[in-house]
């Protein structure tokens, strides 16, 4: 069975992506900080006939993230698709203050670089050698649309998002056609509870985009807006 590893799995996009691939015969490795929340997702997927397993790790802990992906590859006989979408809802990153561009210091950006870019590089290094040996694989990276069109209120977040985007697009160029690497920029608030001026969409509306990038393999980037 092919497999997908979802780094930063949660009840929103992570679960929707897991269902999208799982319903098409993929085993699912779920990676995030909280074991109890992961176990809940595993149970929900199992009830839908999808094989999934939890591999707890903090994306800021590079050794733990690498080990989790190695354990997932051992459990499922390899990782065919990596999806990277850590959420800042838990952990030290959630306490960071948003700053405007003129008020941003290097330290304001560093945490987001660690969280978004360095975790993506770490996850990729954990799975890419096996993909290169097999000559096949897919690497998908979720980001905010501020990576493409920055927003002043996210003056310290957008540089890290742009760095991730730049690295993914460059990775796509390097890898060529054998291994697909693609960037997903989401320009909506996912689910309910967002600011009234920001458009919203459900995770289930966005998730098919990941399957398209995986199967069509002809684009380095998709921007989701409504």
C-alpha positions in Angstrom: 0.0 0.0 0.0 1.3 3.5 -0.7 1.6 5.9 2.2 1.4 9.6 3.1 3.1 11.2 6.1 1.4 14.4 7.3 3.6 16.6 9.4 1.5 18.9 11.7 -1.6 16.7 11.5 -4.7 18.1 13.1 -8.5 18.0 12.9 -8.6 20.6 10.0 -6.4 20.4 6.9 -4.4 17.4 8.2 -7.5 15.2 8.7 -9.0 16.4 5.3 -5.8 15.5 3.5 -5.6 12.2 5.3 -9.1 11.4 4.2 -8.4 12.5 0.6 -5.4 10.1 0.3 -6.7 7.4 2.7 -9.9 7.0 0.7 -7.8 6.3 -2.3 -5.9 3.4 -0.7 -3.1 5.2 1.1 -1.9 4.4 4.6 -1.5 7.5 6.7 1.2 8.5 9.2 0.2 11.3 11.4 2.9 13.5 13.0 2.3 16.2 15.6 3.1 17.1 19.2 0.1 15.8 21.0 -0.3 12.0 21.3 -3.9 12.1 22.5 -5.0 14.3 19.6 -3.2 12.0 17.1 -4.8 8.9 18.6 -8.2 10.6 18.2 -7.5 11.2 14.5 -6.3 7.6 14.1 -9.6 6.4 15.5 -11.7 8.6 13.3 -9.9 7.5 10.2 -10.1 3.8 11.3 -13.9 4.2 11.6 -13.8 5.2 7.9 -11.8 2.2 6.9 -8.5 4.1 6.6 -5.3 2.7 8.1 -3.4 5.3 10.1 -0.9 5.5 12.9 0.4 8.2 15.2 4.0 9.3 15.5 4.3 12.1 18.1 7.0 14.7 17.5 7.5 18.4 17.8 8.5 20.0 14.5 10.9 22.3 16.3 12.8 19.2 17.6 14.7 18.1 14.4 15.9 14.8 15.8 12.4 13.8 17.0 10.9 14.8 13.7 13.5 12.8 11.8 12.9 9.8 14.0 9.1 10.0 13.7 9.4 9.9 9.9 11.9 7.1 10.0 9.5 5.2 12.3 6.6 5.9 9.9 8.7 4.6 7.0 9.4 1.4 8.9 5.8 1.0 9.9 4.4 1.4 6.4 7.3 0.2 4.3 8.3 3.7 3.1 6.8 7.1 2.6 5.5 7.9 -0.9 4.1 11.3 -0.1 5.2 13.9 2.5 2.8 16.7 3.4 4.1 19.5 5.7 1.6 21.8 7.4 2.5 22.5 11.0 0.0 24.7 12.9 1.2 27.3 15.4 -1.8 26.6 17.6 0.3 24.7 20.2 3.8 25.2 21.7 6.1 28.2 22.0 5.4 29.5 18.5 1.8 30.3 19.5 2.9 32.9 22.0 4.9 34.9 19.5 3.7 38.5 18.8 2.8 39.5 15.3 4.8 42.6 14.1 4.5 45.1 11.2 7.4 45.2 8.8 8.8 48.4 10.3 8.7 47.1 13.8 10.1 43.6 13.0 13.4 42.6 14.6 15.5 39.6 13.6 14.3 37.7 16.6 10.7 38.3 15.6 11.4 36.3 12.4 13.7 33.6 13.7 11.0 31.6 15.5 8.9 31.4 12.3 11.9 30.5 10.2 12.5 27.6 12.6 8.9 26.6 12.6 8.2 26.8 8.9 11.4 26.6 6.9 13.7 24.5 9.0 11.1 21.9 9.9 10.3 21.5 6.2 13.9 21.0 5.4 14.3 18.5 8.2 11.3 16.5 7.1 12.4 16.5 3.5 15.9 15.3 4.4 14.3 12.4 6.3 12.3 11.1 3.3 14.0 12.4 0.2 17.0 9.9 0.0 14.6 7.0 -0.2 12.5 8.8 -2.8 15.6 9.5 -4.9 16.6 5.8 -4.7 13.1 4.8 -5.8 13.0 7.5 -8.5 9.5 8.6 -7.3 7.8 10.5 -4.6 5.8 13.6 -3.8 6.6 16.5 -1.4 3.8 18.9 -0.6 4.2 22.0 1.6 1.3 24.1 3.0 1.8 27.8 3.6 -0.2 31.0 3.8 -0.9 33.2 0.9 1.2 35.9 2.5 4.1 34.0 1.1 3.0 35.3 -2.3 1.3 38.6 -1.4 2.5 39.8 2.0 0.2 41.5 4.6 1.6 44.3 6.8 0.1 42.8 10.0 2.2 39.7 9.4 5.4 41.5 9.0 7.4 38.9 10.8 5.6 35.8 9.6 5.5 36.6 5.8 9.3 36.6 5.5 9.5 33.0 6.8 6.6 32.0 4.6 8.3 33.5 1.6 11.5 31.7 2.5 9.7 28.4 2.6 8.0 29.2 -0.8 11.3 30.1 -2.4 13.0 26.9 -1.1 10.1 24.7 -2.3 10.0 26.2 -5.8 13.8 25.8 -6.0 13.5 22.2 -4.9 10.9 21.6 -7.6 13.3 22.9 -10.2 16.2 20.7 -8.9 14.2 17.5 -8.7 12.7 17.7 -12.2 10.0 15.2 -13.1 10.8 12.1 -11.1 9.9 13.5 -7.7 7.2 16.1 -7.4 7.7 19.0 -5.0 5.0 21.7 -4.8 3.9 24.6 -2.7 0.3 25.3 -1.6 -0.5 28.8 -0.6 -3.9 29.1 1.2 -5.5 32.5 1.1 -8.6 31.8 3.2 -9.5 31.3 6.8 -10.1 27.5 7.2 -13.3 26.7 8.9 -15.4 29.0 11.1 -14.4 31.7 13.6 -12.2 33.8 11.4 -12.2 37.6 11.1 -15.3 38.8 9.2 -13.3 40.5 6.4 -11.3 37.3 5.5 -12.9 34.8 3.1 -13.4 31.3 4.5 -13.4 27.8 3.2 -13.7 24.3 4.7 -10.7 22.0 4.7 -12.6 19.5 2.6 -12.8 22.1 -0.2 -9.0 22.6 -0.2 -7.8 19.0 0.3 -8.5 17.7 -3.3 -5.9 20.2 -4.5 -3.2 18.1 -2.9 -4.3 15.0 -4.7 -4.3 17.0 -8.0 -0.7 18.1 -7.4 0.3 14.6 -6.5 -1.3 12.9 -9.5 -0.9 15.6 -12.2 2.7 16.5 -11.3 2.9 19.4 -13.7 2.8 22.4 -11.3 5.1 23.7 -8.6 2.5 25.8 -6.9 -1.2 26.3 -6.3 -2.8 29.3 -4.6 -6.2 28.6 -3.0 -8.6 31.5 -2.9 -12.4 32.0 -3.2 
